[in-house]
Amino acid sequence: MTPPPPLRAGRLVRPAVALAVFLAAGAAPRAAPAPLVYVALGDSTAAGQGGGPGGGYPPRLARRLEGAGLAVKLVNLGVPGATAADLRRDQLPRALEAGPGLVTVGIGINDLVQGRPLRDFARDLEVVADFLRHTRAVVVISSLPDLGDSPSAEGAPAALLRRLDQYNAAIARVAERHGFLVADAFGETRRTVKRLGPAAVFAGDGFHPSAAGYDAWAEALWGPVERALGARLQGRRPPAPAAAGRP
């Protein structure tokens, strides 16, 4: 009987070896998804002045997103004293370079207290919004908080508070034109002051938010941010704990 021909090298893969290779390939870890780049643009409230070690509203919002299961890279460009013109000139170019997926804009308080004409503020905010629209990021613009109950507003002329309403109306118009969401920091501040009192909501300087004030601001941002990022947050939330005595 003629013996079988010898096997050529590389022709035969033993079943055990093939199974090991298959299992190893299936067990290879998947690359972690890229984090959401969150860019915060604004003034001292974005920088967290008055809020203590917890910072301002951007880190609070970032922590809340992380608690919902989303990896976040926070790029906080807020600068104390910044006006809309400063944001346009100094912060906007850096925001565009960061490749954001989420942008929050909180600006206008310094424009207001410095008596800057409303049309100049609105023009600068419009330019910022136009550039941000082309990033395709989720953009949320915050209204200005209610300063009427702040200790610093004692004795302030009624005209100043009327201008605050005009600034917030301008913010809403810019956001609507560009399809951005608006966070109601004004309403949330007012509700929190009614619940806790002004001394709890404003820092010792009577002007900047306290930790509780920044909590309220982050709460105002969370609603629109959660709606806009709903698809990304789906399935990433940590499972709710099972009720006692239930599997």
Summary of the structure (lengths in Angstrom):
residues: 247
radius of gyration: 26.0
end to end distance: 67.2
largest distance: 114.2
contacts: 764
relative contact order: 0.14
helix: 52%
strand: 11%
